[in-house]
């Protein structure tokens, strides 16, 4: 039985390159297991599905949350989930095509910095099961990728703009603990 391979990514570079331990790293040494990093690097060609609640708009707007007005934030966090329904998203079909193309793994954005979760969690209401879709898309993703015989990877951002919004903390970048580890502030 294949084990679920969970990649706690803060930087996309973790997919391809082992992190160098930094002496001034606030979080301590690299917690990734070198053998698992080598295993992933040796897999070679793979796919990263960068997906979020704003995908329905055809663009990624979550970065515009930084310093945004209260009205804009309210619409993003409260209105987008009401219309988010990825009913045609088929992880198994995607995985079959990925395998046909020679890919060995697929990494999926389980939670990006905006804070939207693709599984039914008790930690937030900003999640897939509170959308018209209603189902645990992360579970469907894992099952579909495994069924196609590919390795499963998850991207999980420790940044959480929804948490900041809920706690009335300004959403910003530039002086927080995540900056050194985020994937470049795209």
KEGUSE-963093 format. One record per atom (N, C-alpha, C): residue number from 1; y, x, z. Coordinates in steps of 0.2 Angstrom, whole numbers. Layout:
N
SITE num    c2    c1    c3
SITE NUM     Y     X     Z
...
//
This chain:
186
SITE num    c2    c1    c3
SITE   1    -6     4     0
SITE   1     0     0     0
SITE   1     6     4     0
SITE   2    11     3    -4
SITE   2    17     7    -5
SITE   2    21     5     1
SITE   3    24    10     4
SITE   3    29     9     9
SITE   3    36     8     6
SITE   4    40     4    10
SITE   4    47     2     8
SITE   4    51     9     9
SITE   5    54    11     4
SITE   5    58    17     5
SITE   5    65    15     6
SITE   6    68    16    11
SITE   6    75    14    13
SITE   6    79    20    13
SITE   7    84    20     9
SITE   7    89    25     8
SITE   7    95    23    12
SITE   8    97    26    17
SITE   8   104    24    20
SITE   8   109    28    17
SITE   9   112    26    12
SITE   9   116    30     8
SITE   9   123    28    10
SITE  10   127    34    11
SITE  10   134    33    12
SITE  10   138    37     6
SITE  11   134    40     2
SITE  11   136    44    -4
SITE  11   131    44    -9
SITE  12   133    42   -15
SITE  12   128    41   -20
SITE  12   124    48   -22
SITE  13   128    53   -20
SITE  13   125    60   -20
SITE  13   118    61   -17
SITE  14   117    57   -12
SITE  14   111    57    -8
SITE  14   105    56   -12
SITE  15   106    52   -18
SITE  15   101    51   -22
SITE  15    98    57   -26
SITE  16   103    61   -27
SITE  16   101    67   -31
SITE  16   101    74   -28
SITE  17   106    74   -23
SITE  17   106    81   -20
SITE  17   106    80   -12
SITE  18   102    85    -9
SITE  18   102    85    -2
SITE  18   109    86     1
SITE  19   111    83     7
SITE  19   117    84    10
SITE  19   117    91    13
SITE  20   122    94    13
SITE  20   123   101    17
SITE  20   126    99    24
SITE  21   122   101    29
SITE  21   125   100    36
SITE  21   132   103    37
SITE  22   136    99    40
SITE  22   143   102    41
SITE  22   144   103    48
SITE  23   147   108    50
SITE  23   147   110    57
SITE  23   152   105    61
SITE  24   157   102    57
SITE  24   162    98    60
SITE  24   160    90    59
SITE  25   154    89    57
SITE  25   151    82    56
SITE  25   151    78    62
SITE  26   155    73    63
SITE  26   156    69    69
SITE  26   149    65    70
SITE  27   145    64    65
SITE  27   139    60    66
SITE  27   133    65    68
SITE  28   134    71    68
SITE  28   128    76    70
SITE  28   126    78    63
SITE  29   120    81    63
SITE  29   117    84    57
SITE  29   114    79    53
SITE  30   113    81    47
SITE  30   110    77    42
SITE  30   103    74    45
SITE  31   103    67    45
SITE  31    97    64    48
SITE  31    92    62    42
SITE  32    93    63    36
SITE  32    89    62    31
SITE  32    83    67    31
SITE  33    77    64    30
SITE  33    71    69    30
SITE  33    71    73    24
SITE  34    71    79    24
SITE  34    71    84    18
SITE  34    65    82    14
SITE  35    59    81    16
SITE  35    53    79    12
SITE  35    54    73     8
SITE  36    58    68    11
SITE  36    59    61     8
SITE  36    65    62     2
SITE  37    69    67     4
SITE  37    75    68    -1
SITE  37    71    72    -7
SITE  38    67    76    -6
SITE  38    64    80   -11
SITE  38    59    75   -15
SITE  39    56    70   -12
SITE  39    52    65   -15
SITE  39    56    61   -20
SITE  40    62    59   -17
SITE  40    66    55   -22
SITE  40    69    59   -27
SITE  41    71    65   -26
SITE  41    74    69   -31
SITE  41    68    71   -37
SITE  42    62    71   -35
SITE  42    57    73   -39
SITE  42    55    67   -43
SITE  43    57    61   -41
SITE  43    55    55   -45
SITE  43    59    55   -52
SITE  44    65    58   -52
SITE  44    69    58   -58
SITE  44    73    52   -59
SITE  45    72    49   -65
SITE  45    75    44   -68
SITE  45    75    37   -64
SITE  46    80    34   -62
SITE  46    80    28   -59
SITE  46    86    24   -60
SITE  47    87    18   -57
SITE  47    92    14   -58
SITE  47    95    12   -51
SITE  48   102    11   -51
SITE  48   106     9   -45
SITE  48   109     3   -47
SITE  49   107    -3   -44
SITE  49   111    -9   -45
SITE  49   116   -10   -40
SITE  50   122   -10   -42
SITE  50   128   -10   -38
SITE  50   131   -17   -38
SITE  51   129   -21   -33
SITE  51   130   -28   -34
SITE  51   134   -31   -28
SITE  52   138   -36   -28
SITE  52   142   -38   -22
SITE  52   144   -46   -24
SITE  53   146   -49   -19
SITE  53   148   -56   -20
SITE  53   154   -57   -25
SITE  54   157   -52   -26
SITE  54   163   -52   -31
SITE  54   160   -51   -39
SITE  55   154   -50   -39
SITE  55   151   -49   -46
SITE  55   152   -55   -51
SITE  56   152   -61   -48
SITE  56   153   -67   -52
SITE  56   159   -67   -56
SITE  57   164   -63   -54
SITE  57   171   -63   -57
SITE  57   171   -58   -63
SITE  58   165   -54   -64
SITE  58   164   -49   -69
SITE  58   168   -43   -68
SITE  59   171   -42   -62
SITE  59   174   -36   -60
SITE  59   172   -35   -52
SITE  60   173   -28   -50
SITE  60   173   -27   -43
SITE  60   180   -27   -40
SITE  61   181   -31   -36
SITE  61   188   -32   -33
SITE  61   188   -30   -25
SITE  62   182   -28   -23
SITE  62   182   -27   -15
SITE  62   187   -21   -13
SITE  63   188   -16   -18
SITE  63   192   -11   -16
SITE  63   200   -13   -15
SITE  64   201   -19   -18
SITE  64   208   -21   -18
SITE  64   209   -25   -11
SITE  65   204   -25    -7
SITE  65   205   -28     0
SITE  65   209   -23     4
SITE  66   209   -17     3
SITE  66   212   -12     7
SITE  66   220   -13     6
SITE  67   223   -15    12
SITE  67   230   -16    13
SITE  67   232   -23    10
SITE  68   227   -27     8
SITE  68   229   -34     5
SITE  68   232   -39    10
SITE  69   235   -44     7
SITE  69   238   -49    11
SITE  69   233   -54    14
SITE  70   235   -57    20
SITE  70   230   -61    23
SITE  70   227   -67    19
SITE  71   232   -69    14
SITE  71   229   -75    10
SITE  71   224   -72     5
SITE  72   225   -66     2
SITE  72   220   -63    -2
SITE  72   213   -62     1
SITE  73   214   -59     8
SITE  73   208   -58    11
SITE  73   204   -64    13
SITE  74   208   -69    15
SITE  74   205   -76    17
SITE  74   201   -79    10
SITE  75   204   -78     5
SITE  75   201   -81    -1
SITE  75   195   -77    -3
SITE  76   195   -70    -2
SITE  76   189   -66    -4
SITE  76   183   -68     1
SITE  77   185   -68     7
SITE  77   179   -68    12
SITE  77   177   -76    13
SITE  78   181   -81    11
SITE  78   179   -88    12
SITE  78   178   -91     6
SITE  79   181   -90     0
SITE  79   180   -93    -6
SITE  79   175   -91   -10
SITE  80   174   -84   -11
SITE  80   169   -81   -15
SITE  80   162   -83   -13
SITE  81   160   -83    -7
SITE  81   153   -85    -5
SITE  81   152   -92    -7
SITE  82   157   -97    -7
SITE  82   156  -104    -9
SITE  82   153  -105   -16
SITE  83   155  -100   -21
SITE  83   153  -101   -28
SITE  83   148   -95   -30
SITE  84   146   -91   -26
SITE  84   141   -86   -28
SITE  84   134   -88   -28
SITE  85   131   -88   -34
SITE  85   124   -91   -35
SITE  85   121   -87   -41
SITE  86   118   -81   -39
SITE  86   115   -77   -44
SITE  86   108   -80   -46
SITE  87   107   -86   -48
SITE  87   101   -89   -49
SITE  87    97   -86   -55
SITE  88   100   -82   -59
SITE  88    97   -79   -65
SITE  88    95   -72   -64
SITE  89    97   -70   -58
SITE  89    95   -63   -56
SITE  89    88   -62   -54
SITE  90    84   -58   -58
SITE  90    77   -58   -58
SITE  90    75   -51   -57
SITE  91    74   -49   -50
SITE  91    72   -42   -49
SITE  91    66   -40   -53
SITE  92    61   -44   -53
SITE  92    55   -42   -57
SITE  92    56   -41   -64
SITE  93    60   -45   -67
SITE  93    61   -44   -74
SITE  93    65   -37   -75
SITE  94    70   -36   -71
SITE  94    74   -30   -71
SITE  94    69   -24   -70
SITE  95    65   -24   -65
SITE  95    60   -19   -64
SITE  95    56   -18   -70
SITE  96    53   -23   -73
SITE  96    49   -22   -79
SITE  96    53   -18   -84
SITE  97    59   -20   -86
SITE  97    63   -16   -91
SITE  97    64    -9   -88
SITE  98    66    -8   -82
SITE  98    67    -1   -79
SITE  98    61     3   -80
SITE  99    55     0   -79
SITE  99    49     4   -80
SITE  99    47     6   -87
SITE 100    49     1   -91
SITE 100    48     2   -99
SITE 100    52     8  -101
SITE 101    58     8   -98
SITE 101    63    13  -100
SITE 101    61    20   -97
SITE 102    56    20   -92
SITE 102    54    26   -89
SITE 102    57    28   -82
SITE 103    60    23   -79
SITE 103    62    24   -73
SITE 103    57    23   -68
SITE 104    58    27   -62
SITE 104    53    27   -57
SITE 104    55    24   -50
SITE 105    61    22   -50
SITE 105    64    18   -44
SITE 105    70    14   -45
SITE 106    71     9   -41
SITE 106    77     5   -41
SITE 106    80     5   -34
SITE 107    87     7   -34
SITE 107    91     6   -28
SITE 107    95     0   -28
SITE 108    96    -4   -23
SITE 108    99   -10   -23
SITE 108   104   -10   -18
SITE 109   110   -13   -19
SITE 109   116   -13   -14
SITE 109   114   -19    -9
SITE 110   111   -17    -3
SITE 110   109   -22     2
SITE 110   116   -25     5
SITE 111   120   -20     7
SITE 111   127   -21    10
SITE 111   132   -16     8
SITE 112   137   -18     4
SITE 112   142   -14     2
SITE 112   148   -14     7
SITE 113   153   -10     6
SITE 113   158    -9    11
SITE 113   162   -16    12
SITE 114   162   -21     8
SITE 114   165   -27     9
SITE 114   162   -31    15
SITE 115   155   -29    16
SITE 115   152   -32    22
SITE 115   147   -38    20
SITE 116   147   -40    13
SITE 116   142   -45    11
SITE 116   135   -43    12
SITE 117   131   -46    15
SITE 117   123   -45    16
SITE 117   119   -49    11
SITE 118   114   -46     8
SITE 118   110   -49     3
SITE 118   103   -51     7
SITE 119   103   -52    13
SITE 119    97   -54    17
SITE 119   100   -59    23
SITE 120    96   -63    26
SITE 120    97   -67    31
SITE 120    98   -64    37
SITE 121   104   -62    39
SITE 121   105   -58    45
SITE 121   108   -62    51
SITE 122   107   -61    57
SITE 122   111   -65    62
SITE 122   117   -61    64
SITE 123   119   -55    61
SITE 123   125   -52    63
SITE 123   131   -54    60
SITE 124   131   -58    54
SITE 124   137   -60    51
SITE 124   135   -67    47
SITE 125   140   -70    46
SITE 125   140   -76    42
SITE 125   141   -75    34
SITE 126   143   -69    33
SITE 126   145   -66    26
SITE 126   139   -64    23
SITE 127   134   -68    21
SITE 127   128   -67    18
SITE 127   125   -71    13
SITE 128   121   -69     9
SITE 128   118   -73     4
SITE 128   115   -80     6
SITE 129   112   -81    11
SITE 129   109   -87    13
SITE 129   115   -92    15
SITE 130   121   -90    15
SITE 130   127   -95    16
SITE 130   131   -96    10
SITE 131   127   -95     4
SITE 131   130   -96    -3
SITE 131   126  -102    -6
SITE 132   128  -104   -12
SITE 132   124  -109   -15
SITE 132   117  -107   -17
SITE 133   116  -100   -17
SITE 133   109   -97   -18
SITE 133   104   -99   -13
SITE 134   107   -98    -7
SITE 134   103  -100     0
SITE 134    97   -95     1
SITE 135    94   -91    -3
SITE 135    88   -87    -2
SITE 135    90   -80     0
SITE 136    85   -77     2
SITE 136    85   -70     4
SITE 136    84   -66    -2
SITE 137    89   -64    -5
SITE 137    89   -60   -12
SITE 137    86   -53   -11
SITE 138    87   -50    -5
SITE 138    84   -43    -3
SITE 138    77   -44    -3
SITE 139    74   -49     0
SITE 139    67   -49     0
SITE 139    64   -50    -7
SITE 140    67   -54   -11
SITE 140    65   -55   -18
SITE 140    66   -48   -22
SITE 141    71   -45   -21
SITE 141    72   -38   -24
SITE 141    66   -34   -22
SITE 142    64   -33   -16
SITE 142    59   -28   -13
SITE 142    52   -31   -17
SITE 143    51   -37   -16
SITE 143    44   -39   -19
SITE 143    44   -38   -27
SITE 144    50   -39   -30
SITE 144    50   -39   -38
SITE 144    49   -31   -40
SITE 145    52   -27   -36
SITE 145    52   -20   -38
SITE 145    45   -17   -36
SITE 146    42   -19   -31
SITE 146    35   -17   -29
SITE 146    30   -19   -34
SITE 147    31   -26   -36
SITE 147    26   -29   -41
SITE 147    26   -25   -47
SITE 148    32   -22   -49
SITE 148    32   -19   -55
SITE 148    30   -11   -54
SITE 149    28    -9   -48
SITE 149    26    -3   -47
SITE 149    31     3   -46
SITE 150    37     1   -45
SITE 150    42     6   -44
SITE 150    44     7   -37
SITE 151    47    12   -35
SITE 151    49    14   -28
SITE 151    55    10   -27
SITE 152    56     7   -21
SITE 152    61     3   -18
SITE 152    66     7   -14
SITE 153    73     6   -16
SITE 153    78    10   -12
SITE 153    83     5   -10
SITE 154    86     6    -5
SITE 154    92     2    -3
SITE 154    98     6    -1
SITE 155   104     3    -3
SITE 155   110     6    -2
SITE 155   113     1     4
SITE 156   115     5     9
SITE 156   118     1    15
SITE 156   124     5    17
SITE 157   130     2    16
SITE 157   136     5    18
SITE 157   138     4    26
SITE 158   139     9    29
SITE 158   141     7    36
SITE 158   148     4    37
SITE 159   152     6    32
SITE 159   159     2    32
SITE 159   158    -5    31
SITE 160   162    -9    34
SITE 160   162   -16    34
SITE 160   169   -20    34
SITE 161   171   -21    28
SITE 161   178   -24    28
SITE 161   178   -31    31
SITE 162   173   -35    31
SITE 162   173   -41    34
SITE 162   173   -41    41
SITE 163   170   -36    44
SITE 163   170   -35    52
SITE 163   177   -33    54
SITE 164   181   -29    50
SITE 164   188   -27    51
SITE 164   192   -33    51
SITE 165   191   -37    45
SITE 165   195   -43    44
SITE 165   194   -48    50
SITE 166   188   -49    52
SITE 166   186   -54    58
SITE 166   189   -52    64
SITE 167   190   -45    65
SITE 167   193   -42    71
SITE 167   200   -41    71
SITE 168   203   -43    65
SITE 168   210   -42    64
SITE 168   212   -35    64
SITE 169   208   -31    61
SITE 169   210   -24    60
SITE 169   211   -22    53
SITE 170   217   -19    52
SITE 170   219   -18    45
SITE 170   214   -14    41
SITE 171   212   -17    35
SITE 171   207   -14    31
SITE 171   211    -8    27
SITE 172   209    -2    29
SITE 172   212     4    26
SITE 172   207    10    25
SITE 173   209    14    21
SITE 173   205    21    20
SITE 173   210    26    21
SITE 174   207    32    23
SITE 174   211    38    23
SITE 174   211    41    30
SITE 175   210    37    35
SITE 175   210    41    42
SITE 175   204    38    46
SITE 176   199    35    43
SITE 176   193    33    47
SITE 176   187    37    47
SITE 177   182    36    51
SITE 177   177    41    52
SITE 177   172    40    46
SITE 178   173    35    41
SITE 178   168    34    36
SITE 178   171    38    30
SITE 179   177    40    29
SITE 179   180    44    23
SITE 179   176    50    21
SITE 180   173    54    26
SITE 180   170    60    24
SITE 180   163    58    20
SITE 181   161    52    22
SITE 181   154    51    20
SITE 181   153    45    15
SITE 182   159    42    13
SITE 182   159    37     8
SITE 182   158    40     1
SITE 183   156    36    -4
SITE 183   155    38   -11
SITE 183   161    39   -15
SITE 184   166    42   -12
SITE 184   172    44   -15
SITE 184   178    39   -16
SITE 185   178    33   -12
SITE 185   183    28   -12
SITE 185   184    25   -18
SITE 186   179    24   -22
SITE 186   180    20   -29
SITE 186   184    14   -28
//
